[in-house]
Amino acid sequence: MKKIIILFFVLFLGFGNLQSQDIEVGFFGGVSYYVGDINPGMPFVQSKPAYGALVRYNMNTRMALKLNYYRGKIAGDDAISNAVEDRGLAFESSINDFSAIFEFHFLPYFTGSRKSYFTPYLFGGASLFTYNPKHGDLILRDMGTEGQNEGFNDRKPYSKVSFAVPFGIGIKYGITKKLGFAFEWGLRKTFTDYLDDVSTTYYLNGPSINVNDVAAVLSDPGRNHEIEMQRGNSETKDWYSFTGITITYKFDIGNRAHCLDQR
C-alpha cells in the first residue's frame, strides 16, 4: 500500500511534463458516515458534517490527479441500527483522511471551457487515515473492550492509523473560466475492523461484571453475554465515506492545446 501511495505522488508530479496543464485548488464540504459491525449496510445513517481541502492536477481533458485532506466524524449506535439485539454498543470517531486520487472523465472536460464544461467521472486511489473511537469522552482503545489490555487470546491494542482504498463517482461542472464545481460520492474500503472498536468476541462473563468497572461495562453494556460469544465479525473490514461538493479555483501553469475550444 505504501508503494501505491508513492506511485500516485510520482504520477502527480511527473505526468505534467507531458502536456503542462493546470492546477485547481479548492475546498470540500459535505458529510461522512461509516459502515461496519454496528451499521452493517445502511448508507448515510448517522451522517456527520465533513470538510477538507484539495489540489487537482489536470493531465488532459480525460484524466486528473488529486491530492486531498478530508476530515469528518463517523458514528454508530446499536439502538439506531438494530444490527444486533441486546448488544447496546455505540461509538463516535473523527477521521483524518489523506488521499491520492486518479479521476477519469467520461466526457472531455476542463474548467473554463465553453464546450467541455460538464462530465460524469469515476475515481480511485489510495488513502492514509487516522481514527480514534470514543464513547462520550472515553477513548475506547484505551479501555481494551475486547481484552487487549489483558492480553486475552494474545490480543493487542489496534493501531489508530490505517490504509484504505478510496473509490466513487461524481460529476463536474465548469462555473466560470476559473471556478469549477463537483459533486462526489466516495467510499473508503479500509484495512481495519476497529473503526467502531468492535471486531471479535467478549472477554468477560457479562453477569459477573462489576458495574464500577468502566472498561468491562463498555465492552458489554447489558452485561448479558458469556466469554467468547461473538461481539463483532472479524472477517469483514469497516468502511467510511465522504460525500459532498468541491469548489475549486484554476491556476494555469502552461500552454494547453485544447484551450482553443474556449472560443
N, C-alpha and C positions, 0 to 999 in steps of 0.2 A: 504493500500500500504506500509506503514512503517513496518507493521508486516511481509510482504512478503520479504522486503529487509533484515530485521533482520534474517529471516529464512534462506535466502541464505548465509549470513555470518556464521551462525551456521553450516550449512551444509559444507561450505568451510573449516571451521576449524576442524570440528568434524569427518567427514566421513573418513578422512585419517587414523584414528586409526584402521580402519577395515583391511587395506592392506598395509599401508605405501608405497606410490608410489613415485612420483617425482613431482617437480615443474618446470614450464617453465616461464621464464621472457623474455619479448621482447617488440617490438615496432610495431606500426601500421602506415601505410601510405596509403592515398587514397583520396577519395572525399566525400563531404557531399552535400546534397540537401534537398529541402523541398517540401511538397505537402499541399496545403491549399486553402484559398479563392482566392489568386492571381494566384496560379498554381494548378488547381483542380485535375489534373490527369496525368501529364506527367513526368515520372521519369527522373532524371539526367538533367533536364532543369536548367540552370544557376548553374551548379555544381561548388563547390569551393574546394580548397585543404584542406585536413584534416590530422591530425596526432594524435598519442597518445601512451600510454604505457599500458602493461597488465601483469598480473600474472595468470598463469593457473595451477590448481591442478589436476593432472590426477588420478582419483579414481581407474580406471581399464582400460582395453583396449576399453571399450564401452562408458565410461562416464567421463566427466571432468567438473570442475567448474572453472569459470574465473571471475576475477575482472579486470575492465579496466577503464581508464580515456581517453576519446577521446575529441579532440577539433577541431572544424571546423567552417565554415561560411555557412549560408544559405541566399538565396536572392530570391526575386520575383519582377516581373515588368509586369504590365498590357500591356505595349507596346510590350512585347515579347510573353506573353502567350495569349493575346487577350481573356482572360476569360470573361471580361465584357466590352462592348464598352462604351467609353466616361467616364470611371471611373478614369483612369490615376494614379493609386496608385503604389508605389514601396517601397521596404524596403531592408535592409540587417541586419543580426544579427549574432553575434558569439554565438556558442553553446558549453557549457562545460558539458560533459556527464559522469556521474559516474554510472557504471552498475555492477550488479552481474548476471552472465550468467551461465546457465546449458547447456552443449553440449552433444548431443547424436550421437555416431558414427554408421553409417550403417554397417561398417566392423570393425573387430578388428584392433586397431591402437595404436602404441606408437612410439615416436621419438627414433630412434636408432635401430629399428627392421629391419632385412633383409627380413622378410616375411610380417609383418603387417605395411608397411610403407606408405599406402595410404588409404584414406577413404573420401566419402562424409559425411556431418554431418548436423544436424539441431540444432538450439539453440533458447533459450528463457529465459526470466528472468525479472528483474525489474531495472529501471533507475531513478536516480535523476539528473535533469539538470537545468542549468541557461541559460537565453536568455535575449536580450535587443534590440528590433528592432529599427533601426535608418533610417533616410533619410538624407544621407550626414553625417554631424556632429551633426544633431539634433536628440535627443532621443525622439522617438515618444510617448512613455508612458508619458513623462513629458508634452507633448503637449495636451494630453487629446483629441485625434482626434474623439472620439465618445461621447464627452460631459462629460467625467469622472470628469474633474476638475470643471465643472459647476454643478455637481450633477444631470445632465439630466436623467430623469427616474430612479433616485436613483442609477445611475451607479457610480462605484468607480474604482480607478486605479487597474489594474490587477497586480498580483504577477509576479516577474521576476524569480521565482523558481517554478518548477513543476515536476510532475512524468510522466513516460512513461513506456510502455510495449515493450521491445525490442524482436525481433524475426527475424529469417532469415535462410539462408542456406549457406554452404561453402564446401570447400574441403581442406584436409590436406595432406601434403607430407613430409616425413622424408628425409632431405637432407643428413645429416651425423648422427653419433651416438649422437650428441649433438644439432644439428641445425634442427629446424622444420620450415616449410613454410605452410601458409594457405591463402586462398582467401575467403573472405566472403562478402555477400550482406545482410546488416542488415537494417531493418525498425524499427522505433520507433513510436508507436501509443501513442500520448500524451493525457493529460487530460486538455489541454488548447486550446482555439481557438484564441490566440493572439500572436502566433509566428510571424505573419505578421502584427500585430496591426489592424487587420480587423476582425469584428465579427457581428456587429448588424446593426444599422441604422445611417443615418445622423442626426445631432442635430441642424443644421442651414439651412436656406434657401439660397441655393447657389448664386442666383442672387444678394443677398444683402450683400454678404461677402466683407469686406474691404480688398483690395489686400495687405495692410500693416499688416494685422492680420495673422501672420505666422501659428499659430495653425489651424485657420479656413481654410486657403488655403491648408494645408497639409491634412485636413480632406476631402476636395472636390476640388482638383486642377483645375478642369474645371469649377467650380462654376456654375454647371448646374443641381443640384439636389435639391429637396424640403425636408424640415424637415420630418423625419420619413420614408423617402424612404429607401429601403434596400441597405445597404453598403456591407454586408457580410452575411454568413449563419451561425448563431449561433448554429444550430442543428448538425453541423459536427465539429469535433475537427481536429487540424492540425497534420501533420506527419513530421518526418525528417528521414534522412537515413545517415548511414556511410557505405561506400563500399570501399574495398581495400584489401591490403595484410598485413600479420603479419609475422615477422621473430622472432623466439624465441630460447632461449638457455636453455637446460635442466640441472637441478641440481638434482641428485639422493639424496633422503632423507631416504631411507630404502631399505630393501630387497624386491625383486619383483619376484614372482614365474614365471611370464610369460616372464622374461628376457631370459629364456633359448632358446627362438626361435631366438635369435640374432646369433646363431652359423651358 
